[in-house]
Amino acid sequence: MEELAKAAGITVRTVRFYRERGLIPPPRREGRIAWYDDHHLARLRTIAALLERGHTLSGIAELAEAFENGRDVGELLGMGEPTEEVPVRLTPEDLADHFAGEVTPENLAAALDLGYLATDGDELVHVSRRLLDVSSALVREGIPLAAVLEAGQRVREHADALAELFITIIRAHTPPEEGDKNIDRLRPLAKSVVEAELSMAMDRRLASEKPSEKPSGKPSEKPSEKPSEH
């Protein structure tokens, strides 16, 4: 414990306090000797970084619990690496920097459940660089991360239905001997259809919210003029 405290730049008392609060896992024991390793040191550095970013120890403990209970990267990528998306490795403090003030236990658990995030040792893995950048941009624009994640869940449902639609159509109308090569080849066309339809749908929605500008059809009435008294 003394060596760990020295490497982390904190006191033994602080290490013991974190251990009692469950912020760091127990050491590996051999008889009366307790062995701490790089995993414990990384966790202590993460705690220090999150404290600097304004998180409380209670909040960090809750984040650590969500972190420990999250599915690992093997489950996230169990279907294989994403075809077009690029996974991103993040430390917990990196995540806090992307979503300043919005990395709560509830949001972390929601992201883990949605499959945006998974754990890999002391790191997090986000399944998509694009989704990470878009999500953090929306939060910077003032949209709460909880609302972004809720929208992501709803989009996921529609996206799954669209994927089933296009894959079914492509398989039904292309040579079966080519297998799923047709799906890979025609994937950009399917994406273009979805993007164009979404753009037009947003146009229609905005247009429907505008007040009607149609003329009433009633002739305008001019005020009657008083007869001249001359």
C-alpha positions in Angstrom: 0.0 0.0 0.0 2.9 2.4 0.8 4.4 1.8 -2.7 1.0 2.3 -4.4 0.4 5.6 -2.5 3.8 6.9 -3.4 3.3 6.1 -7.1 -0.1 7.8 -7.1 1.1 10.8 -5.2 -1.3 10.5 -2.3 -1.1 9.3 1.3 -1.5 5.8 2.6 -4.5 7.1 4.6 -6.2 8.2 1.4 -5.5 4.8 -0.3 -7.0 3.1 2.8 -10.0 5.4 2.7 -10.6 4.7 -1.0 -10.3 1.0 -0.3 -12.9 1.1 2.5 -15.3 3.1 0.2 -14.9 0.4 -2.5 -13.4 2.9 -4.9 -10.5 0.5 -5.6 -10.7 -3.3 -5.7 -9.0 -5.4 -3.0 -5.4 -6.4 -3.5 -4.2 -9.8 -4.3 -3.0 -11.5 -1.1 -0.2 -13.9 -0.5 -0.2 -14.8 3.2 0.2 -11.5 5.0 1.4 -9.6 1.9 -1.1 -7.5 -0.1 -0.1 -6.9 -3.8 -1.4 -3.9 -5.7 -0.8 -3.6 -9.4 -1.1 -1.2 -12.4 -4.9 -1.7 -12.3 -5.1 -0.1 -8.8 -2.7 2.7 -9.9 -4.8 3.5 -12.9 -8.0 3.6 -10.8 -6.4 6.0 -8.3 -5.3 8.3 -11.2 -8.8 8.1 -12.6 -10.3 9.1 -9.2 -7.9 12.1 -9.0 -8.8 13.2 -12.5 -12.5 12.9 -11.9 -12.2 14.9 -8.6 -10.4 17.6 -10.6 -13.4 17.7 -13.0 -15.8 18.3 -10.2 -17.1 14.8 -9.4 -17.8 13.9 -5.8 -16.4 10.7 -4.2 -20.0 9.4 -3.9 -20.6 10.1 -7.6 -17.3 8.4 -8.5 -18.2 5.3 -6.4 -21.5 5.1 -8.3 -19.7 5.5 -11.6 -17.3 2.8 -10.6 -20.1 0.4 -9.8 -21.8 1.1 -13.2 -18.4 0.6 -14.8 -17.8 -2.8 -13.0 -21.3 -4.0 -13.9 -21.1 -3.0 -17.6 -20.6 -5.6 -20.3 -17.1 -6.0 -21.5 -15.8 -5.3 -25.0 -16.0 -8.9 -26.0 -19.8 -8.8 -25.6 -20.0 -5.5 -27.4 -18.1 -6.7 -30.4 -19.3 -10.3 -30.2 -20.7 -10.0 -33.7 -17.4 -8.8 -35.1 -15.9 -5.4 -35.6 -18.3 -2.8 -37.1 -18.2 -2.7 -40.9 -17.9 1.0 -41.2 -17.7 2.5 -37.7 -14.4 2.9 -35.8 -14.4 2.0 -32.1 -12.7 4.4 -29.8 -10.8 3.6 -26.6 -11.4 6.1 -23.7 -10.3 6.5 -20.1 -13.1 7.5 -17.7 -11.5 11.0 -17.6 -11.6 11.2 -21.4 -15.3 10.4 -21.2 -15.8 13.1 -18.6 -14.0 15.6 -20.9 -16.3 14.7 -23.8 -19.5 15.2 -21.8 -18.5 17.7 -19.1 -20.9 17.5 -16.2 -23.1 14.9 -17.9 -21.3 11.7 -17.0 -23.6 10.5 -14.3 -24.1 6.9 -13.1 -27.5 6.9 -14.8 -26.1 8.1 -18.2 -23.2 5.7 -18.0 -25.5 2.8 -17.3 -27.8 3.9 -20.2 -24.9 4.0 -22.6 -23.7 0.6 -21.5 -27.2 -0.9 -21.9 -27.6 0.7 -25.3 -24.3 -0.8 -26.4 -22.5 2.5 -27.1 -20.0 1.7 -24.4 -18.3 -1.4 -23.0 -15.4 -1.9 -20.6 -12.0 -3.3 -21.3 -9.9 -3.4 -18.1 -9.4 0.2 -16.9 -10.6 1.6 -20.2 -14.0 2.2 -21.9 -14.6 1.4 -25.6 -17.2 3.4 -27.6 -18.5 1.5 -30.5 -18.4 4.4 -33.0 -16.2 7.4 -33.3 -19.0 9.1 -35.4 -21.6 8.5 -32.7 -19.3 9.7 -30.0 -18.5 13.0 -31.9 -22.2 13.6 -32.7 -23.3 12.9 -29.2 -20.7 15.2 -27.6 -21.6 17.9 -30.2 -25.3 17.7 -29.3 -24.4 18.0 -25.6 -22.3 21.1 -26.3 -25.3 22.6 -28.0 -27.2 22.3 -24.7 -29.1 19.0 -25.2 -28.9 16.8 -22.1 -27.0 13.6 -22.5 -29.9 11.7 -21.1 -32.1 13.0 -24.0 -29.4 12.2 -26.5 -29.3 8.6 -25.2 -33.1 8.3 -25.2 -33.2 9.5 -28.8 -30.4 7.0 -29.7 -32.6 4.2 -28.3 -35.5 5.2 -30.4 -33.4 5.6 -33.5 -31.9 2.2 -32.9 -35.4 0.6 -33.1 -36.2 2.3 -36.4 -32.7 1.5 -37.8 -33.1 -2.2 -37.0 -36.5 -2.2 -38.9 -34.9 -0.4 -41.9 -31.9 -2.8 -42.0 -34.3 -5.7 -42.1 -36.3 -4.1 -44.9 -33.3 -3.4 -47.1 -31.6 -6.7 -46.5 -34.8 -8.6 -47.3 -35.3 -6.6 -50.5 -31.7 -7.0 -51.7 -31.6 -10.8 -51.0 -34.9 -11.3 -52.8 -33.9 -9.5 -56.0 -30.2 -10.2 -56.4 -28.4 -13.4 -57.4 -28.3 -15.7 -54.4 -25.0 -17.3 -55.4 -23.2 -14.0 -54.6 -24.3 -14.2 -51.0 -24.0 -11.1 -48.9 -21.6 -9.4 -51.3 -24.7 -7.8 -52.8 -25.6 -6.3 -49.4 -22.1 -4.8 -49.0 -22.2 -3.5 -52.6 -25.6 -1.9 -52.3 -25.3 -0.7 -48.7 -24.4 2.9 -49.8 -27.6 3.1 -51.9 -29.7 2.0 -48.9 -28.0 4.7 -46.7 -28.7 7.3 -49.3 -32.4 6.5 -49.4 -32.6 6.8 -45.6 -30.6 10.1 -45.5 -32.8 11.6 -48.3 -36.0 10.5 -46.7 -35.0 11.8 -43.3 -34.1 15.2 -44.8 -37.4 15.4 -46.6 -39.3 14.3 -43.5 -37.8 17.1 -41.4 -38.8 19.5 -44.2 -42.3 18.3 -44.1 -42.5 18.5 -40.3 -41.2 22.0 -40.2 -43.5 23.1 -43.0 -46.5 21.6 -41.2 -45.7 23.7 -38.1 -45.8 27.0 -40.1 -49.1 29.0 -39.9 -51.2 28.8 -43.1 -50.7 31.6 -45.5 -53.6 30.9 -47.7 -55.9 33.9 -48.5 -59.3 33.8 -46.7 -61.2 34.3 -49.9 -63.4 37.1 -48.4 -63.4 40.4 -50.3 -61.8 43.3 -48.4 -64.3 45.8 -47.0 -63.5 49.5 -47.3 -64.9 51.8 -44.6 -67.9 53.7 -46.0 -67.2 57.4 -46.7 -69.4 60.0 -45.2 -71.3 62.2 -47.7 -69.9 65.6 -48.1 -71.7 68.3 -46.1 -71.0 70.9 -48.8 
